[in-house]
């Protein structure tokens, strides 16, 4: 425990990582994969396939084109990021660092077997699994601790950035095809309210983590 850094150091490190081009893409794919898993579980776990790309783009095959359904699932995907961040920091607060790595490896392993169907997606997922598995296999407790807290911080920071991104696209890019890709066919006022809700959820998750979860630490 003497090797533990203050939580704000991990959060600051995660923030710096999100500003470095290659690392930003590499770790942001964790949040993107979380979104896509929500999609496939709702649309049909054994029908849809996920294609992840190096530009943080993704493509889900065989999806229905229901605008309302698309919006609700997208909202659920963003909400799942905040819930995941809370859950991960709960494990951090209870010092279950190895559980976090097992959770990541398990989700990535299932995604590789069932859903990921492009070369970049395979390469990313397998490299991430290998990176985590090395620490688990050799039982590097210090490495497991630092990696698990950093991954939790990255999920949390990225969830806030994604909330800000949605609000920006609603306010600034509301007439662009990019915005339509997030929440198609919805009028501006309801869309703005939804964006504010998403951002508010992310910020509240941070408040909840600091006040309720990390107070256990």
ABEGO torsion letter per residue (X at the ends): XAABBBAAAAAAAAAAAAABAAAAAAAAAAAAAAAAAAAAAAAEAAABBBBBBAAGBBBBBGBBABAAAAAAAAAAAAAAAAAAAAAAAAAAAAGBAAAAAAAAAAAAAAAAAAABABAAAAAAAAAAAAAAAAAAAAGBAAAAAAAAAAAAAAAAAAAAAAAAAAAAAAAAAAABAAAAAABBGBBAAAAAAAAAAAAAAAAAAAAAAAAAAAAAX
